[in-house]
Amino acid sequence: MKIGFGLPTAGAWATPAAIDAVARRAESLGYSSLWTFQRLLYALEPRNEYYGAPGGVWPEAFKRTLDPIVVLTLAAACTRAIRIGVSVLIVPFYEPIVLAKQLATLDYASNGRLDVGLGIGWSLDEFEAVGASATRRGARADEFIRCLKTVWSQERVEFAGEFYRIPPCRVEPKPVQRPHPPILVGGYNDAVLRRAAELGDGYTGGNIPLADLATVVGRVRAAAERAGRDPAIFPIVCRGSFNLTAEPLGAGRRALWGSADEIRDDVRRYAAAGVTELFLDPNFQPGGAVLDRVLLQMEALAPGARS
């Protein structure tokens, strides 16, 4: 299993200097990838709940977030080989031609290191802010992905769908990765898994509890098999929000919270469950991430680090 790391995206520590420091250190320590996520706003009177947060309260980290494409651009500029990815960009915020241009440019600028996670979103407040409809998001996402692929892979681009249209044209430059950067589809329901298997190149999930991981992996692999993909090698990428403590937390602790030995044991359990890539994300640590502390955590949890 590959091990990635989350870039400074949320909270006070998310600065250009911190992005540079984390990206360079991750590459030097042997992490396979760098990841960010998207949050457009922090709802003061949420119209619907954040997943797992009672009473509609959103995580404190969401109060200050950077744009994910800009974060990845900064990370790409100060590294040479480590891959960069987003889990996830929210499809209803974009027109496909606009996002295709931005991501092709980023793949070009990074010399073909980009992984693209796409999701349909959940915040009604964000949908209202961008003027997007929350209805038929799945059908729109299917067509959106098909349109992205057309822009990225065809010399003569033309697309006519129910939701999106592009007149005959050329769109250059194309991504370095051919036919296009890997597309990972995020979410949890059966329609999402079907979309990942039929239209995407892999699946990306959030902080999936270890107790649920085998079930989720099984569902992803079943969807891949139904779509004629090899389930044994179908990419499954997961975020792992972590909190490294000086002393073990023992029984009943949250997965990826505890001592370095406890977290490394959890990482092995993610691998055993079938996850192909896990990225350790410090953005949601209690009290907010602090750069100097995170750099030490990166060393303690780096691939190949000894107990």
N, C-alpha and C positions, 0 to 999 in steps of 0.2 A: 504494500500500500504506500502510495506517495503521501508525503506530509508537506502541506503548505502553511502559510501564515497570513493573518489578516492585517491589512494596512491601516494606518491611522485614518479613520473615516468619521468617527463620532466623538463628540465631547471636546473638552479644552485641549487635549493632546493632539488633535488632528490639525497639524500645521505642515506647511511645505518642508520645513526642516526635519520634522519627525518622519514624514513620508520618506525623505531621502535617507535618513538614518536607518529606519526599519528595512527598507528595500535593500540597501547595501549590505546590512548585517545578515539578512535572510539569505541572500545569494552567497555570501562568504561562508555561512554555516551549513550550506547544502540543502536548504529547503527547496522544494520543487516548484513552488508557485507562490504568488502574492494575490490576495483577494480583497475586494471591497463590496459594498452593497449600496442600495439606493433607498433614500427616504427624502421626500420632497419638502415636507413641512412637519410641524409638531402641532397637532390639533388641540386647541384649548378646551373645546367642548366636543369631544369625539362623538361622531354619529354611529360608530360601531367600535367594538372592542379590538384591542391588539390581541393577537393569539396568546392565550394563556394568562392574560392580565385581567384580573377581576375589576369590575366597575368601569371598564373602558379606559383605564389609565395606561398610557404608553410609557415605555422605558425612558428614564432620564436622559440616556445617551441620545435619543432622537431629537432633543432640543437644539442640538447644533451638529449638522451633518454637512459634509462636503459632497460635491458632485462626483459620482463614481468614475465617469469617463475622464475628467480632469485629474483625479487621483491616480488613475492607471497611467495616464500620460506622463505625469511627474515620475512615477515609479519606473516606467520604461526608459525614461531619459537618463536615469542614473544607474542602470543595470545593463547587462549584456546577454545573459542566457536564461535567467529564471523566467518562467511563464507568468503571465498576468491574467487575472480573470475577475469577473463580476458575478455575484450570486445574490440577487438578480437585478437586471434592468426591467422596469415595468412597462410592458408593451403599450398600454393605452396612453402613455405620456408622449408617444412619438408617432410621426408618420414614417412608414418603412423606408422611403427614399432618403429621409434626413438621417435616420439612424444608420442605414447602410453606408452612407457617405462618412459619417463620423467614425464608425468602427473599421471600415476599410482603411481609412487614414491612420488609425491607431495601429492596426495590424501591419501596415506598411512602415510606420515609424518605428515599431518594435521589432521589425524584421521577422514577422510571423510568429509572435509569442502569445497571441490573444485567445482566451476562451470566453465565450459569450453565454452567460446565463440569462434566460428570459422567463418572466412570470407575468401573470395577468393582474396582480395587485389585489388588495383587499380593502383599502381605506376609502370610504365614501367621501371623506373630506378632500383627499387628494384628487379623486375623480372630478369633484366639483371645481376644484381650483384650476384644473387644466381643461375643463369643458368636455370631458370624456363621459361616455355613457357606460354605466356599470352592467348593462344588459348585453347578452350575447358576447361576453368577453372571450369565451372559448372559441367560438366560430371566428371572431376577429383575429385571435391569436394564430389560429391555423393558417388563415390567409396571409397574415403578417409575415409568418416564417417563410411561406412559399414566395412571397414578394421579395423578401430579403435575399433568398437564394437566387432568384432571377437576376436581381441587380448585381450580385457578386459574381455570378458564374457565366452570364451571357454577354457576348460582345455587342449584340444588338438587343437592347433591353426594351421590353414592352410587356405590360401587365394589365389585365382587365379582370377585376374580380367584383364581388358584391360590395366590398367596403373600400378597396383601394384601386387606383388606376394610375398607370404611368404611360405616357405617350411614347412612341418609338424614339429611342435616343441612345446615346453612348454615355456610360457612367464610368469614369476612370479617376484614379487608379483602382485596379482590382486589389483585393487582399493578397498578401504574399502567400498565405496558406490556400491551397487549392483542393477542392473547388471553393472552399470558404473556411473561415475560422470555425472550430467546433462549436456547435450550438447545444447547450445544456438547458433542459426545461425544468423549471422549479414549480413545486406545489405538491398536493397530497391526494387529490381525488383521482378516480379512475380515468377521467377524461385527460388529466394532466399526464398520467403515466402513458396513456395511448399516444398523446402528442409527443412525448419524449421519444417513444419507441418508433413511431411512424415518420415524424418530421424532424426530430432532433438527432443529435449524436451522443446523447447521454442524459443523465438525470442529475439534478442538484437539489439537495434538501437542506433544511435549516438544522436547528439543534434537536435532532431526533433522539429521544431517550433510548438508552441502551436496551431497555426492556422491550421497546417497540421496533428495534432496528431489524431484527430477523424478519419480522412481518413485512416491513417496508421494502427491504431488499428482495424478498420473495415476490412481492407484487410487481416491483420494477422488472425483475427477471422474467416473470410470466408475461408481462406486456411486451418485452423485447422478443420473446419467443413467438408470440402471436404475430408480431410484425415481421417475422423472418430474420431477426437479428440473433447473433450468438449471445445468449444470456450470460455465458461465462466470462465474456470480455466486455460486456456493455458497461460503459463508465458510470459509476455512481459516486458523486462528489458530495461531501457533507461538511457543513460548518460545525465547528466544535468550540463554543464559547467556553473559556477555561479560566480558572482562578488558582494560581499556584500558591500554596501555603507552606510555611516553614515546618509545620508539624503535620503528621498524617491526620486526616479527619475521621477515618475508620468507617465502620458499617453505617449504612443509611445515608452516606454522603451523595451529593449530586455528581453525576458522571463528569469527568474532567475537572473536578474541583478536588484539591488535596495536595499532598506532597508530590514531588517529582516522580517518585516510584509509583504512587497511586495513579497519577495521570498517564505514565507510560504503560501501566497495566491496562488502563481503559483504552488507550490507543491500540494495543494489541487486540482487544476485544472488538473494536471497530473493524480491524482488518479481518479477524476471524469471521465476522458476520457477513463479509462480502463487500464492504466499502472499498472502492479503488483509490480514492483520495480523500483525505481528511485535512481541512485547514483549521489550525488553531487560531481562534479569534479573540483578541484581548479587548475589543471595543466595549464590551458590556461588563467589565469587571466592577465589583462593588466600589462605589466612590469614584469611579472613572479611572481609565488607564493613565499611567504616568510613564513617560518615555524611558527614563533611566531604569525604572523597575522592569519595564517590558523587555528592554534589551538584555537584562540579566536572565529573565524568564526564557527568552529565545535561546540563549546558550544552554540553559539547564535542560530544555526539552528538544534540542536540535536532533535531527536524524543522526543516529549513531552515538548520541551522548550516553555515557555509562551511568549506571546507578551509583 
